[in-house]
Amino acid sequence: MGQTENKRQAVELADIMRAYAAGLKQNRNLCPEQHKAIEDISSCRTSKRKGHLSVCNKCAYREQSYNSCRNRHCNKCQYQKQTIWVENLKGRLLPGKYFHLVFTLPDCLNRLIYRNQQLCYSLLFAQAWSSLQALCANPRFLGAQPGAVAVLHTWSSTLVYHPHVHMLVPAGGLSEDGMEWVKAKNKFLVPVKALSRVFRARFCEALLKLLRSGSLNIPEGFQTEGLKQKLYAKNWVVYAKKTGKTASRALEYLGRYTHRVAISNNRICSFNQGKVCFRYKDSKTGRYTREMELEAETFVKRFLLHILPSGFYKIRYFGILASANAAAQKEQCLALIDKDQYLSPVEGLNAYQAFQILSGKDPWRCKQCGEGIMKVYPISNSA
């Protein structure tokens, strides 16, 4: 999410949510997390929320602001979090080249996965990682222990339900005895076709095991009989791409995915007469230049498909990049790679201190005179 996406737009998701909030609150098919997202996004930075009055101690310039909702699905509350997260992660990643992998699932599973999000999303993370780990351990390919930062997304650019995991993987790994850094051979980490087949086999086996144990809630009309044959009849494709020559470039790439929500405000073109027009990605150019118009209710319903279960972690770390291995294995990898580790200047700082360093601006400095300091006074909820 770029900085321009965080600025006020002519039409925003919150405007559309507010127009349909009353009707959506009566919808019993929505879960508590979806109702909370509707309420939070609708009221974000409005008089419905408590706010504060900032007054300059030099020129008496006054500025009133309402509080953000801080909901992780709000497209106005993620820019600062993403910026600080990316900067902190630079100090966690190993220096060097990285690969970007995307693990997707066939759409015939969409209804089953959506009904069992907590279990199935975790299964997607687990089997994507185990498949990559198994192939990387093979001496014919990498022959080493890999690592990964993985991010879950559940949407396409048209807001259609499309669960998939983006994975950022170092172009190398730690040998089994921990005494050597093994670089990826040629221009690939592992063969994509082999990875796709292993991922399909492992995910299907784990999913069918959950079905047999009765652990999954089966949607009405969903056919489990013959499901294995149906899934194996499809080619599962794992997308792979090298992201750049440095960890910083790789992070810039991944940063586009981490705290992004289903749609940013700068993609919404118009909201008129009960219809929403928005831009989506042209598959040929990779740019958001094509436009789609939907009934506003359909647009909102599509957005609500991507509200994650409460407490579910959409960003996960694996292998030599996992928190459990951060101390011992990371130091060993750095010694073997023989490159300097990036030290984040915002490590341990609070959000305001981090923002000041990353933006080069003092958030408390008066915008009017440029010299005074803004003193903050709380204001009560006026709703």
Buried (B, 14 or more C-beta within 10 A) or exposed (E): BEEEBBEEBEBBBBBBBBBBBEEBEEEEEBEEBBBBBBBBBBBBBBEBBEBBBBBBEEEEBEBEEBBBBEBBBBBBBBBBBBBBBBBBBBBBBBBBBBBBBBBBBBEBBBBBBBBBBEBBBBBBBBBBBBBBBBBBBEEEBBBBBBBBBBBBBBBBBBBEBBBBBBBBBBBBBBBEEBEBBBBBBEEBBBBBEBBBBBBBBBBBEBBBEBBEEEEBEBEEEBEEEEBBEBBEEEEBBBEBEBBBEBBBBBBBBBBBBBBBBBBBBBBBBEBEEEBBBBBBBEEEEEEBEBEBEBEBBEBBBBBBBBBBEEEEEBBBBBBBBBEEBEEEBBEBBBEBBEBEBBEBEBEEBEEEBBBBBBEEEEEBBBEBEEEBEBEEEEBEEEE
